Amino acid sequence: MQYFLDGYRSGDPRIQPLAKGRSTEQGPLPDEVDVLIVGTGPAGLLLAAQLSTFPEIVTRVVEKADGPLEVGRADGIACRTVEMFEAFGLAERMTAEAYWINETHFWGPAPDDKARIARLGRVQDVRDGLSEFPHVIVNQARLLDFLLEYMLNSSSRLQVDYSHEALKVDVPEAADERVNVTLNTPDGKKTVRAKYVVGCDGAHSIVRQSIGRVPQGHGGDKAWGVMDVLAVTDFPDIRFKCTIQSADAGNILLIPREGSYMVRLYVDMGNIAPDAWLTKEQVLEKAQAVLAPYTFEVKETAWFSVYRVGHRVTDKFDDVEDDQMESRTPRVFIAGDACHTHTAKAGQGMNVSMQDTFNLGWKLISVLEGRSPASLLHTYNTERHVIAENLIEMDTRWSRAIGAAQDSDDPQAAMKGLAEVQRQFVINSEFTAGCATHYAPDLLTGDDTYLNLATGFPPGRRFHSAEVIRLGDAKQVHLGHVHRADGRWRLYAFADMVDPRNQGSRLNKLMDFLASEASPIRRFTPNGADPDAIFDVHAIIQQSHLEVDWADMHDVVKPCKGLLGLRDYQKAHAPVLGTDQDIFDLRGIDRGAGALVVVRPDQYVSLVLPLDGFDELTEFFSSFMLEPS
């Protein structure tokens, strides 16, 4: 964490100085805003957290509930989501409180006695090396607390306007007119005019309905009972994630919760009438039948719900029809459950929802800051719609495998079905960890032309972090953790084999170019801004940190910035040598030629280029960035 750039200040460094023109009290909802976020689920608050660090962008968040969520709802946090939360500085707190899923166990009818359940398999939940972070369980309400605190600590002191229900959204024909949002507030109806509206208001989204978008897919009458309970049991795997399938009573997904005592049960209640309701007693009775002959005595129920969810993807995630994309740019977006719904079996809903708005947030910032044209916003639907479709396909396969194992009357077929459940878990592990997203080559993502220079950083995939040693202070850190949720691009320059103290090295020639008037950094960084305000450049040499001093590095990675013109000592790095953790080996960097890895503000790799790929780098950024006026 870096602070004191603009002078010493006492107190908690996570609390940012209040921006000029802002107040510690947010005040009533204004008539006009830049971005109006509807809904305070994970997708909405993650977007709000990103925007809160830009006080010049007027952002407001409305929620129909009268206060923040206190208990229940989603709880599974994928590895990729923890990586994302690291960009907000929240990963350490989250993992400290969370339950860590280390293994997943598979239970089914015992081969010698179908009336009993037995453990039939166990697998490591996340394969080694997939992420530096674990798969964890955190109450959604607690996750939202982290984001609400981040917003409040930001320079804009952003807070939620509770008891504000969106009734309808009207998009005017004229492109230069704001979107009208009608709200029901404690003081009566109110209309807010917004440049952009983002509907994060759930599966029954008013924003989605207002722009005529339709969920497509299939649903059913199958119901799930969900219980967070404190219980006494002799079931031996109560502190392991388990899929449990009995011969006749149904199936359970069991998730241990944070705090070491509570556990969540997702109980498959089968097909029931659309207007039917279930009590917690009925759900518990079903769960006890599945777990038999083990006992399960509930001492307290912290939360209970019943829900029916189908597999659906909304036809489009913004308000622009395909045949209008050349003449209009989006002004209304939807994210999260407003876009895609599925079962809880794969635990992906909250995770994919937050990835939606992590994708959208930096693009809104770029347009509202004047860095990019509004046409950049078309890429949100292009990129995220296919991810939602992939999610539904995976969840359908997983649901089918569980259903086949459960529904078969043939003992041998049932055993094969249970084996298929375990196989599906293993082959889908990268997806459930959140690390399978792969954006196709397009405006913001290059192709694999130069992938041979850095095989571990394929364009379109998330930047897979590894440890390095900072030259400035010899601290061992994860390279990917320099990435903040601040709308900046990262350029990671992995040095060629020539000593970086040699001015003729490819690394230094790249740095000379980046410092020149022709470079994208100089072209697209506003006059008077810090040299790393838009592009954050890092160099990774091949030598030991004991051989090369920080002072020997190029000035591009030793910028002076801030009100006091202070040097940044955290942009030059060396590999962790003498171990199997050398980043050049781990990520397949060509030691002879080196490589330049360009990473988007949402942590996804855009390009792998040779260190002398000046023209390609310039052409890439020129295609979607605007020079400051």
HUDANOR-V183883 format. One line per field, one symbol per residue. psi: psi as a letter, one per 40 degrees, with the letter a starting at -180 (. if undefined). A space follows every 10 residues. Layout:
psi=???
This chain:
psi=hhiedfiiii aheehiihih eiidhdiihi dhidhhhhif addddddddd ddegdehhhi hihdieiihd iaaiehhidd ddddddeefe dddddddihh hdihihiahh degeeiiihe iiihdhihed ieiihihhhd dddddddddd ddeieefhii gifhhhdihh hidhdeiihh hhihideaii hhhidihhhf fadfhddddd eeihhhaiaa ehihhhhhih ihiehdfdfi hihhhiddea iihhhiiiee diihhhhhea hiideiiiid dddddddddd eieiighhdh hdiiihihhi hihidieaeh ideeddeiii ehiiibeedh iaiedefedd dddddddddd ddddddddee diieddeded dddddddddd dddddddddd ddddddeheh dddddddddd dddddddedd ddeeeehghi hadehaaedf dddgeeghhe iihhiiiihh ddefhhihde eehigeeiih hhhhiaehhe eheeiddddd ddddeideid dddehiheii dfddhhhihh idiieedhid eeiiddefih iidefiihef ehiiihieaf ehddddefhh dddaihhhhi efeihdihii dffddddddd deeeiiii.
